[in-house]
Amino acid sequence: ARGRILADPVGFGKSRSVIATARLRYETEWRPNLSGAILCFTTALARTDWKREAAAVWPELRITTVGV
């Protein structure tokens, strides 16, 4: 129930760490109780990077983007 901030420099695996953690929690804890929605806020510039990382870590994840 507490948030976290990952403030490592570029290239330290923050995106993969977050996606892998979300997948683990979804598969072990969330599935029985929640719809499975995971919300990620990122800049438009980083959107492509997040999609690429998500595809590498969680290929079956359905991604929907909103915004410009």
N, C-alpha and C positions, 0 to 999 in steps of 0.2 A: 504494500500500500504506500510505499515511499518511492518517489522519483529518483532518478540518477542522472548525472551529467557525465558524459565521456568527453574529455577535453584533450585527448592525445593529438599529436600532429598528424598531418595527412599521411595516409599509407600505413597506419598502425592497426587496421582491421576493425575500426569502430562499427562500420555498417554491418559487416559479417557477424560481429559479436551480438549486435542488437537483433538481427534477423534470426540467428541461431537460438538466442534466448527466447524470443517470441515463439519460435517453432516448438522448442522444448516445453514451454509452459502451455502452449495450445494442446500439444499431444498428451501431456500428463495431467494437467489441472483444469484447463478451460473447457475442453470439449463437452463434458456432461452438462455444464452450467450456462455457457454463453453461446452466442451465435457464431463466434469465431472471427469477428471483425477486429482488425488490428489497424490502428490509425497512426500514420507517420506524417509528421510535418517536416518538410525540407524545402530548400530553395528550388526554383525552376532549373537552375544550373545543375544542381546535384540530382535531379530526378532520374536522369538516364543512368547515372552511377548506381543509384539505389535499385533500379529495376534490374540492372545487370547482376548486382550482388545478390538480390533476392532469387533470381533465376539459378544462380550457382548454388545457393544454400538450400532453397526450398522451391524446387522446380514446379510443383503442383499448386503453388500459391497463386490465387487469382488477384491481379492488381488492377485497381481502378484509380485513375488520376482525376483530380479536380483542379481547375484553375487555369491560368494562362501558361 
